[in-house]
Amino acid sequence: MIKALLYPPIVFLLLLAVIWAVSVILARFSYRASSSQEGKKPYACGEDTYDSSAQPDYSAFFPYAFFFTLAHVATLMLTTVTVETMRILVMALVYISAVGVGLYILLRK
């Protein structure tokens, strides 16, 4: 009986039930606006009106994130591959060359 509680689906369902119960209990303590505050506007970064100017632009972030991912996955590949056979070495070199092509495409302007 006790061993059955250690199976991943059972553990998942038990934790789901516990988290749901805690959520229901804590929802009773959550903040709810009173009826006297219905006409008030929410705080918007100190501005009187909130428009799209407060939303950041992530277009410059994605090239850095892509570079970070390529560089670190390539490093992980180089450090963890075991060169026991020529086939594994060729596969690792093909992977690293594909990473090099990806970095070239990313960094060219």
PyMOL CGO cylinders between C-alpha atoms (Angstrom):
from pymol import cmd
from pymol.cgo import CYLINDER

trace = [
    CYLINDER, 0.00, 0.00, 0.00, 2.75, 2.47, 0.96, 0.3, 1, 1, 1, 1, 1, 1,
    CYLINDER, 2.75, 2.47, 0.96, 4.76, 1.63, -2.18, 0.3, 1, 1, 1, 1, 1, 1,
    CYLINDER, 4.76, 1.63, -2.18, 1.76, 2.50, -4.34, 0.3, 1, 1, 1, 1, 1, 1,
    CYLINDER, 1.76, 2.50, -4.34, 1.91, 6.06, -3.03, 0.3, 1, 1, 1, 1, 1, 1,
    CYLINDER, 1.91, 6.06, -3.03, 5.38, 6.48, -4.54, 0.3, 1, 1, 1, 1, 1, 1,
    CYLINDER, 5.38, 6.48, -4.54, 4.34, 5.94, -8.16, 0.3, 1, 1, 1, 1, 1, 1,
    CYLINDER, 4.34, 5.94, -8.16, 4.72, 9.19, -10.14, 0.3, 1, 1, 1, 1, 1, 1,
    CYLINDER, 4.72, 9.19, -10.14, 1.05, 9.47, -11.25, 0.3, 1, 1, 1, 1, 1, 1,
    CYLINDER, 1.05, 9.47, -11.25, -0.15, 8.94, -7.67, 0.3, 1, 1, 1, 1, 1, 1,
    CYLINDER, -0.15, 8.94, -7.67, 2.36, 11.45, -6.29, 0.3, 1, 1, 1, 1, 1, 1,
    CYLINDER, 2.36, 11.45, -6.29, 1.32, 13.95, -8.96, 0.3, 1, 1, 1, 1, 1, 1,
    CYLINDER, 1.32, 13.95, -8.96, -2.36, 13.61, -8.10, 0.3, 1, 1, 1, 1, 1, 1,
    CYLINDER, -2.36, 13.61, -8.10, -1.69, 13.86, -4.36, 0.3, 1, 1, 1, 1, 1, 1,
    CYLINDER, -1.69, 13.86, -4.36, 0.41, 17.00, -4.78, 0.3, 1, 1, 1, 1, 1, 1,
    CYLINDER, 0.41, 17.00, -4.78, -2.19, 18.46, -7.13, 0.3, 1, 1, 1, 1, 1, 1,
    CYLINDER, -2.19, 18.46, -7.13, -4.88, 17.91, -4.48, 0.3, 1, 1, 1, 1, 1, 1,
    CYLINDER, -4.88, 17.91, -4.48, -2.70, 19.46, -1.75, 0.3, 1, 1, 1, 1, 1, 1,
    CYLINDER, -2.70, 19.46, -1.75, -1.87, 22.51, -3.86, 0.3, 1, 1, 1, 1, 1, 1,
    CYLINDER, -1.87, 22.51, -3.86, -5.52, 22.94, -4.82, 0.3, 1, 1, 1, 1, 1, 1,
    CYLINDER, -5.52, 22.94, -4.82, -6.58, 22.75, -1.15, 0.3, 1, 1, 1, 1, 1, 1,
    CYLINDER, -6.58, 22.75, -1.15, -3.95, 25.31, -0.12, 0.3, 1, 1, 1, 1, 1, 1,
    CYLINDER, -3.95, 25.31, -0.12, -5.07, 27.58, -2.96, 0.3, 1, 1, 1, 1, 1, 1,
    CYLINDER, -5.07, 27.58, -2.96, -8.71, 27.39, -1.85, 0.3, 1, 1, 1, 1, 1, 1,
    CYLINDER, -8.71, 27.39, -1.85, -7.76, 28.12, 1.76, 0.3, 1, 1, 1, 1, 1, 1,
    CYLINDER, -7.76, 28.12, 1.76, -5.52, 31.06, 0.87, 0.3, 1, 1, 1, 1, 1, 1,
    CYLINDER, -5.52, 31.06, 0.87, -8.10, 32.50, -1.53, 0.3, 1, 1, 1, 1, 1, 1,
    CYLINDER, -8.10, 32.50, -1.53, -10.21, 33.40, 1.49, 0.3, 1, 1, 1, 1, 1, 1,
    CYLINDER, -10.21, 33.40, 1.49, -7.44, 35.75, 2.65, 0.3, 1, 1, 1, 1, 1, 1,
    CYLINDER, -7.44, 35.75, 2.65, -6.88, 37.42, -0.73, 0.3, 1, 1, 1, 1, 1, 1,
    CYLINDER, -6.88, 37.42, -0.73, -7.55, 41.10, -1.28, 0.3, 1, 1, 1, 1, 1, 1,
    CYLINDER, -7.55, 41.10, -1.28, -10.93, 42.04, -2.70, 0.3, 1, 1, 1, 1, 1, 1,
    CYLINDER, -10.93, 42.04, -2.70, -11.81, 45.61, -3.62, 0.3, 1, 1, 1, 1, 1, 1,
    CYLINDER, -11.81, 45.61, -3.62, -14.62, 47.09, -1.63, 0.3, 1, 1, 1, 1, 1, 1,
    CYLINDER, -14.62, 47.09, -1.63, -17.63, 48.65, -3.33, 0.3, 1, 1, 1, 1, 1, 1,
    CYLINDER, -17.63, 48.65, -3.33, -16.41, 52.17, -2.40, 0.3, 1, 1, 1, 1, 1, 1,
    CYLINDER, -16.41, 52.17, -2.40, -13.32, 51.74, -4.62, 0.3, 1, 1, 1, 1, 1, 1,
    CYLINDER, -13.32, 51.74, -4.62, -15.11, 50.88, -7.86, 0.3, 1, 1, 1, 1, 1, 1,
    CYLINDER, -15.11, 50.88, -7.86, -14.57, 54.30, -9.46, 0.3, 1, 1, 1, 1, 1, 1,
    CYLINDER, -14.57, 54.30, -9.46, -10.83, 54.40, -8.79, 0.3, 1, 1, 1, 1, 1, 1,
    CYLINDER, -10.83, 54.40, -8.79, -8.23, 53.58, -11.43, 0.3, 1, 1, 1, 1, 1, 1,
    CYLINDER, -8.23, 53.58, -11.43, -5.46, 51.09, -10.75, 0.3, 1, 1, 1, 1, 1, 1,
    CYLINDER, -5.46, 51.09, -10.75, -1.93, 52.40, -10.19, 0.3, 1, 1, 1, 1, 1, 1,
    CYLINDER, -1.93, 52.40, -10.19, -0.07, 52.54, -13.52, 0.3, 1, 1, 1, 1, 1, 1,
    CYLINDER, -0.07, 52.54, -13.52, 3.60, 53.34, -12.85, 0.3, 1, 1, 1, 1, 1, 1,
    CYLINDER, 3.60, 53.34, -12.85, 2.87, 56.84, -11.62, 0.3, 1, 1, 1, 1, 1, 1,
    CYLINDER, 2.87, 56.84, -11.62, 1.23, 57.88, -14.87, 0.3, 1, 1, 1, 1, 1, 1,
    CYLINDER, 1.23, 57.88, -14.87, -2.24, 59.33, -15.10, 0.3, 1, 1, 1, 1, 1, 1,
    CYLINDER, -2.24, 59.33, -15.10, -3.06, 57.35, -18.21, 0.3, 1, 1, 1, 1, 1, 1,
    CYLINDER, -3.06, 57.35, -18.21, -1.61, 53.99, -19.06, 0.3, 1, 1, 1, 1, 1, 1,
    CYLINDER, -1.61, 53.99, -19.06, -0.88, 53.28, -22.70, 0.3, 1, 1, 1, 1, 1, 1,
    CYLINDER, -0.88, 53.28, -22.70, 1.46, 51.01, -24.65, 0.3, 1, 1, 1, 1, 1, 1,
    CYLINDER, 1.46, 51.01, -24.65, 4.50, 53.22, -23.98, 0.3, 1, 1, 1, 1, 1, 1,
    CYLINDER, 4.50, 53.22, -23.98, 5.15, 51.34, -20.74, 0.3, 1, 1, 1, 1, 1, 1,
    CYLINDER, 5.15, 51.34, -20.74, 5.50, 47.99, -22.52, 0.3, 1, 1, 1, 1, 1, 1,
    CYLINDER, 5.50, 47.99, -22.52, 9.14, 47.08, -23.22, 0.3, 1, 1, 1, 1, 1, 1,
    CYLINDER, 9.14, 47.08, -23.22, 10.39, 46.04, -26.64, 0.3, 1, 1, 1, 1, 1, 1,
    CYLINDER, 10.39, 46.04, -26.64, 12.15, 42.65, -26.60, 0.3, 1, 1, 1, 1, 1, 1,
    CYLINDER, 12.15, 42.65, -26.60, 13.35, 42.65, -30.20, 0.3, 1, 1, 1, 1, 1, 1,
    CYLINDER, 13.35, 42.65, -30.20, 16.96, 43.36, -29.12, 0.3, 1, 1, 1, 1, 1, 1,
    CYLINDER, 16.96, 43.36, -29.12, 16.81, 40.63, -26.48, 0.3, 1, 1, 1, 1, 1, 1,
    CYLINDER, 16.81, 40.63, -26.48, 16.19, 37.65, -28.75, 0.3, 1, 1, 1, 1, 1, 1,
    CYLINDER, 16.19, 37.65, -28.75, 19.54, 37.70, -30.62, 0.3, 1, 1, 1, 1, 1, 1,
    CYLINDER, 19.54, 37.70, -30.62, 21.37, 37.67, -27.29, 0.3, 1, 1, 1, 1, 1, 1,
    CYLINDER, 21.37, 37.67, -27.29, 19.21, 34.83, -25.99, 0.3, 1, 1, 1, 1, 1, 1,
    CYLINDER, 19.21, 34.83, -25.99, 19.79, 32.85, -29.19, 0.3, 1, 1, 1, 1, 1, 1,
    CYLINDER, 19.79, 32.85, -29.19, 23.55, 33.43, -28.98, 0.3, 1, 1, 1, 1, 1, 1,
    CYLINDER, 23.55, 33.43, -28.98, 23.57, 32.38, -25.33, 0.3, 1, 1, 1, 1, 1, 1,
    CYLINDER, 23.57, 32.38, -25.33, 21.66, 29.20, -26.12, 0.3, 1, 1, 1, 1, 1, 1,
    CYLINDER, 21.66, 29.20, -26.12, 23.84, 28.25, -29.07, 0.3, 1, 1, 1, 1, 1, 1,
    CYLINDER, 23.84, 28.25, -29.07, 27.11, 28.93, -27.27, 0.3, 1, 1, 1, 1, 1, 1,
    CYLINDER, 27.11, 28.93, -27.27, 26.19, 27.07, -24.10, 0.3, 1, 1, 1, 1, 1, 1,
    CYLINDER, 26.19, 27.07, -24.10, 24.63, 24.06, -25.80, 0.3, 1, 1, 1, 1, 1, 1,
    CYLINDER, 24.63, 24.06, -25.80, 27.70, 23.79, -28.05, 0.3, 1, 1, 1, 1, 1, 1,
    CYLINDER, 27.70, 23.79, -28.05, 29.96, 23.94, -25.00, 0.3, 1, 1, 1, 1, 1, 1,
    CYLINDER, 29.96, 23.94, -25.00, 27.86, 21.28, -23.27, 0.3, 1, 1, 1, 1, 1, 1,
    CYLINDER, 27.86, 21.28, -23.27, 28.09, 19.12, -26.38, 0.3, 1, 1, 1, 1, 1, 1,
    CYLINDER, 28.09, 19.12, -26.38, 31.86, 19.49, -26.62, 0.3, 1, 1, 1, 1, 1, 1,
    CYLINDER, 31.86, 19.49, -26.62, 32.50, 18.72, -22.98, 0.3, 1, 1, 1, 1, 1, 1,
    CYLINDER, 32.50, 18.72, -22.98, 30.17, 15.73, -22.61, 0.3, 1, 1, 1, 1, 1, 1,
    CYLINDER, 30.17, 15.73, -22.61, 30.65, 13.81, -25.86, 0.3, 1, 1, 1, 1, 1, 1,
    CYLINDER, 30.65, 13.81, -25.86, 32.92, 10.80, -25.55, 0.3, 1, 1, 1, 1, 1, 1,
    CYLINDER, 32.92, 10.80, -25.55, 35.10, 10.25, -28.57, 0.3, 1, 1, 1, 1, 1, 1,
    CYLINDER, 35.10, 10.25, -28.57, 35.16, 6.47, -28.58, 0.3, 1, 1, 1, 1, 1, 1,
    CYLINDER, 35.16, 6.47, -28.58, 34.44, 5.87, -32.23, 0.3, 1, 1, 1, 1, 1, 1,
    CYLINDER, 34.44, 5.87, -32.23, 34.89, 7.84, -35.41, 0.3, 1, 1, 1, 1, 1, 1,
    CYLINDER, 34.89, 7.84, -35.41, 31.11, 7.89, -35.89, 0.3, 1, 1, 1, 1, 1, 1,
    CYLINDER, 31.11, 7.89, -35.89, 30.57, 9.83, -32.64, 0.3, 1, 1, 1, 1, 1, 1,
    CYLINDER, 30.57, 9.83, -32.64, 33.38, 12.23, -33.51, 0.3, 1, 1, 1, 1, 1, 1,
    CYLINDER, 33.38, 12.23, -33.51, 31.89, 12.93, -36.94, 0.3, 1, 1, 1, 1, 1, 1,
    CYLINDER, 31.89, 12.93, -36.94, 28.45, 13.49, -35.44, 0.3, 1, 1, 1, 1, 1, 1,
    CYLINDER, 28.45, 13.49, -35.44, 29.89, 15.94, -32.88, 0.3, 1, 1, 1, 1, 1, 1,
    CYLINDER, 29.89, 15.94, -32.88, 31.80, 17.81, -35.59, 0.3, 1, 1, 1, 1, 1, 1,
    CYLINDER, 31.80, 17.81, -35.59, 28.66, 18.08, -37.74, 0.3, 1, 1, 1, 1, 1, 1,
    CYLINDER, 28.66, 18.08, -37.74, 26.77, 19.44, -34.75, 0.3, 1, 1, 1, 1, 1, 1,
    CYLINDER, 26.77, 19.44, -34.75, 29.48, 21.98, -33.94, 0.3, 1, 1, 1, 1, 1, 1,
    CYLINDER, 29.48, 21.98, -33.94, 29.66, 23.09, -37.57, 0.3, 1, 1, 1, 1, 1, 1,
    CYLINDER, 29.66, 23.09, -37.57, 25.86, 23.61, -37.55, 0.3, 1, 1, 1, 1, 1, 1,
    CYLINDER, 25.86, 23.61, -37.55, 26.27, 25.72, -34.42, 0.3, 1, 1, 1, 1, 1, 1,
    CYLINDER, 26.27, 25.72, -34.42, 28.99, 27.70, -36.20, 0.3, 1, 1, 1, 1, 1, 1,
    CYLINDER, 28.99, 27.70, -36.20, 26.67, 28.35, -39.15, 0.3, 1, 1, 1, 1, 1, 1,
    CYLINDER, 26.67, 28.35, -39.15, 23.93, 29.45, -36.74, 0.3, 1, 1, 1, 1, 1, 1,
    CYLINDER, 23.93, 29.45, -36.74, 26.29, 31.85, -34.99, 0.3, 1, 1, 1, 1, 1, 1,
    CYLINDER, 26.29, 31.85, -34.99, 27.49, 33.21, -38.34, 0.3, 1, 1, 1, 1, 1, 1,
    CYLINDER, 27.49, 33.21, -38.34, 23.91, 33.89, -39.41, 0.3, 1, 1, 1, 1, 1, 1,
    CYLINDER, 23.91, 33.89, -39.41, 23.15, 35.49, -36.08, 0.3, 1, 1, 1, 1, 1, 1,
    CYLINDER, 23.15, 35.49, -36.08, 26.19, 37.77, -35.96, 0.3, 1, 1, 1, 1, 1, 1,
    CYLINDER, 26.19, 37.77, -35.96, 26.30, 38.96, -39.58, 0.3, 1, 1, 1, 1, 1, 1,
    CYLINDER, 26.30, 38.96, -39.58, 24.84, 42.36, -40.31, 0.3, 1, 1, 1, 1, 1, 1,
]
cmd.load_cgo(trace, "trace")
